[in-house]
Amino acid sequence: MKRSTPINRNIGAKVRYYRMERGLTQKELAARLQVIGCDITETMVGQIEIGYRMVSIFEIDKLTEVLQVDYNALFAQD
């Protein structure tokens, strides 16, 4: 499996954590991202969460906006 970030900074796992903490499904997160101009599908959210898909700076910016977290929350070491 290809990882987008080193294991100790797995952004995908943090996205999953904050998504679930907010009570959102992958489909709901994708829908909210699309509303603000970030064309990510439910499948792509799943791929990000398992570390299979790389995340662009633009997508990280939108994820922090939708999940209402600071950049540091996604980049902090586990």
URCORCOR-V794651 format. One record per backbone hydrogen bond with DSSP energy under -0.5 kcal/mol. CO is the residue of the C=O (numbers start at 0). NH is the residue of the N-H. E is the energy in kcal/mol with one decimal. If there is no record, write none. Layout:
BEGIN
co=[CO;CO]
nh=[NH;NH]
e=[E;E]
END
This chain:
BEGIN
co=[5;6;7;8;9;10;11;12;13;14;15;16;17;18;19;24;25;26;27;28;29;30;31;32;33;36;37;40;41;42;43;44;45;46;46;47;55;56;57;58;59;60;61;62;63;63;69;69;70;70;71]
nh=[8;9;77;10;13;14;15;16;17;18;19;20;21;23;22;28;29;30;31;32;33;34;35;37;36;38;39;44;45;46;47;48;49;51;52;50;59;60;61;62;63;64;65;66;67;68;72;73;73;74;75]
e=[-2.1;-1.1;-2.2;-1.3;-1.4;-2.7;-2.4;-2.4;-2.7;-2.6;-2.6;-2.4;-1.6;-2.5;-1.1;-2.4;-2.5;-2.3;-2.3;-2.3;-2.4;-1.9;-1.1;-2.6;-1.7;-0.7;-2.1;-2.0;-2.0;-2.1;-2.3;-2.5;-1.6;-2.2;-1.4;-1.2;-2.5;-2.5;-2.1;-2.7;-2.5;-1.5;-2.7;-2.9;-0.8;-1.6;-1.2;-0.8;-1.1;-1.6;-1.7]
END
